[in-house]
Amino acid sequence: MGSFARRAHELAIILERAAKTPEDTGATILAVNVPEDLLYTKSHEWVRIDGNSATIGITDFAQSELGDIVYVDLPSPGRALQAGDSFSTVESVKTVSDVYTPLAGEVTGVNGDLEAASELMNSDPYGGGWLIKISLDSEPSGLLTAEEYKTLISA
């Protein structure tokens, strides 16, 4: 087999391997936590609905992509938010990123613990690392289930 034919054959093998799904290879794509009881956004926020209020934070996937979080800027309680508004800035060792609300409502609480311990967003994104609580103005829509979010981040 000539040099060109050998390289073409090697490339064909690489492409064949790349086309296999994780199930075909036994590989694991995700090593992040995606709780089933939460809803998610395409911009990597999570939402926990409790009656007419919601708690919002960033997902485990988002915090892993950001790296070590060193500062969080939170809104003041009473601030009115529309779906899609940026309500927070998260600064990590890698970048600064806006956080968006998927829901309209009024901020009723912020996680003051993050002022002194922003690393909670890395170590406990679905618990102690929550960002805000809002009272809902309307019925939530356009959010992803855990399965839909897993599909999004594994694509």
Backbone torsions as a table, in degrees:
resi	resn	phi	psi	omega
1	MET	NA	128.0	-179.5
2	GLY	-70.8	169.2	-178.3
3	SER	-59.5	-44.9	-179.7
4	PHE	-64.2	-45.2	-179.3
5	ALA	-63.8	-39.4	179.3
6	ARG	-63.7	-43.8	179.5
7	ARG	-66.1	-38.7	177.9
8	ALA	-64.0	-40.6	178.0
9	HIS	-64.4	-43.3	177.9
10	GLU	-62.5	-41.5	178.0
11	LEU	-63.6	-40.4	178.8
12	ALA	-62.0	-39.2	178.4
13	ILE	-65.8	-43.4	179.5
14	ILE	-61.9	-44.9	179.9
15	LEU	-65.0	-37.5	178.5
16	GLU	-64.3	-42.6	178.4
17	ARG	-65.1	-40.4	-178.9
18	ALA	-65.8	-28.6	-177.7
19	ALA	-78.5	-14.5	179.8
20	LYS	-72.2	143.8	176.7
21	THR	-79.8	164.2	177.8
22	PRO	-57.6	-34.3	179.1
23	GLU	-64.4	-35.0	178.7
24	ASP	-65.0	-37.2	-173.7
25	THR	-98.0	-14.1	-176.0
26	GLY	81.2	5.6	-178.3
27	ALA	-75.3	156.0	175.0
28	THR	-110.6	122.6	179.5
29	ILE	-82.3	-45.5	-172.3
30	LEU	-102.9	132.7	171.5
31	ALA	-123.9	31.4	-179.8
32	VAL	-114.5	156.3	-178.8
33	ASN	-88.1	128.7	176.6
34	VAL	-131.3	87.4	-178.5
35	PRO	-58.8	138.8	-177.2
36	GLU	-71.3	-23.4	-174.6
37	ASP	-87.6	5.2	-179.9
38	LEU	-110.5	164.9	172.5
39	LEU	-111.1	159.1	-171.0
40	TYR	-136.7	164.0	176.2
41	THR	-118.8	163.1	176.3
42	LYS	-69.3	-19.1	178.1
43	SER	-95.9	15.0	168.7
44	HIS	74.8	34.6	168.3
45	GLU	-101.6	153.6	173.1
46	TRP	-113.8	155.9	-178.6
47	VAL	-136.0	131.4	172.8
48	ARG	-114.9	112.7	-179.3
49	ILE	-89.2	132.5	176.4
50	ASP	-138.6	92.9	-176.8
51	GLY	67.1	-120.8	180.0
52	ASN	-98.6	17.4	177.8
53	SER	-129.2	161.7	-179.6
54	ALA	-142.0	145.0	172.9
55	THR	-108.0	137.6	-175.8
56	ILE	-128.5	140.8	175.1
57	GLY	-152.5	-174.1	175.8
58	ILE	-100.7	151.7	-175.5
59	THR	-75.2	164.5	174.7
60	ASP	-58.9	-39.4	177.3
61	PHE	-60.2	-46.4	-178.9
62	ALA	-61.2	-46.9	-178.0
63	GLN	-65.6	-33.8	179.1
64	SER	-69.2	-33.5	176.9
65	GLU	-72.1	-36.1	-179.9
66	LEU	-71.2	-34.1	-173.8
67	GLY	86.8	-161.3	-176.0
68	ASP	-62.6	119.9	-179.6
69	ILE	-86.7	128.5	-174.2
70	VAL	-114.9	-15.2	-178.9
71	TYR	-159.2	142.7	177.0
72	VAL	-133.9	129.2	175.3
73	ASP	-102.8	117.7	-176.2
74	LEU	-109.3	152.2	178.8
75	PRO	-75.1	167.5	176.0
76	SER	-83.9	143.1	172.3
77	PRO	-56.8	144.1	-178.3
78	GLY	97.2	-14.0	179.8
79	ARG	-68.3	131.6	176.6
80	ALA	-85.4	133.4	-179.6
81	LEU	-122.5	142.5	171.0
82	GLN	-104.7	150.5	177.1
83	ALA	-54.1	130.8	179.8
84	GLY	97.0	-10.0	178.2
85	ASP	-69.5	142.9	169.6
86	SER	-78.0	128.9	-179.4
87	PHE	-119.9	-9.5	-176.2
88	SER	-152.6	153.5	172.0
89	THR	-119.1	130.4	178.9
90	VAL	-114.4	125.1	-180.0
91	GLU	-108.8	127.1	177.2
92	SER	-120.4	177.8	178.4
93	VAL	-67.2	-17.7	-178.7
94	LYS	-96.0	-37.7	-169.0
95	THR	-164.4	174.4	170.7
96	VAL	-115.5	133.4	-174.5
97	SER	-135.5	139.1	174.1
98	ASP	-81.1	150.7	174.3
99	VAL	-117.1	134.3	-174.0
100	TYR	-113.0	145.4	175.5
101	THR	-89.6	131.5	176.8
102	PRO	-84.7	-4.5	-173.0
103	LEU	-130.1	151.0	174.4
104	ALA	-89.6	141.2	177.7
105	GLY	167.9	-176.0	179.6
106	GLU	-107.3	135.4	178.3
107	VAL	-67.4	120.6	179.5
108	THR	-106.7	-14.9	179.5
109	GLY	-164.2	150.1	174.9
110	VAL	-128.5	154.7	-178.6
111	ASN	-85.6	89.7	-179.6
112	GLY	-61.9	-21.7	178.8
113	ASP	-61.6	-24.7	-177.1
114	LEU	-71.3	-20.9	178.1
115	GLU	-60.4	-43.1	-178.4
116	ALA	-95.7	-18.4	-174.1
117	ALA	-142.4	63.6	-179.5
118	SER	-62.0	-20.0	179.1
119	GLU	-65.0	-12.8	174.0
120	LEU	-58.4	-29.3	177.9
121	MET	-65.8	-27.9	175.9
122	ASN	-82.7	-45.7	-172.3
123	SER	-82.2	-25.7	-176.2
124	ASP	-148.9	63.7	-173.0
125	PRO	-61.8	-27.2	-177.9
126	TYR	-99.0	-1.1	-179.5
127	GLY	-121.8	-102.7	-177.8
128	GLY	-64.7	-11.2	-178.7
129	GLY	-96.3	13.1	177.9
130	TRP	-61.2	157.7	-177.1
131	LEU	-104.1	-60.5	-176.1
132	ILE	-137.9	162.2	169.5
133	LYS	-120.2	138.6	178.0
134	ILE	-131.8	151.7	169.5
135	SER	-89.5	133.1	-173.5
136	LEU	-80.2	136.4	174.7
137	ASP	-86.1	-24.3	-176.7
138	SER	-153.8	173.5	178.8
139	GLU	-66.6	131.1	179.0
140	PRO	-61.6	141.0	175.5
141	SER	-148.8	160.9	176.9
142	GLY	76.7	11.9	179.8
143	LEU	-92.4	156.7	-178.7
144	LEU	-98.1	145.6	170.1
145	THR	-75.1	170.4	177.7
146	ALA	-58.9	-42.8	180.0
147	GLU	-63.6	-42.3	178.8
148	GLU	-64.8	-39.1	179.2
149	TYR	-67.4	-40.9	177.3
150	LYS	-59.9	-40.5	177.4
151	THR	-63.0	-42.8	178.9
152	LEU	-58.6	-48.7	-174.3
153	ILE	-80.8	-12.3	177.3
154	SER	-96.1	-3.1	-178.9
155	ALA	-77.5	NA	NA
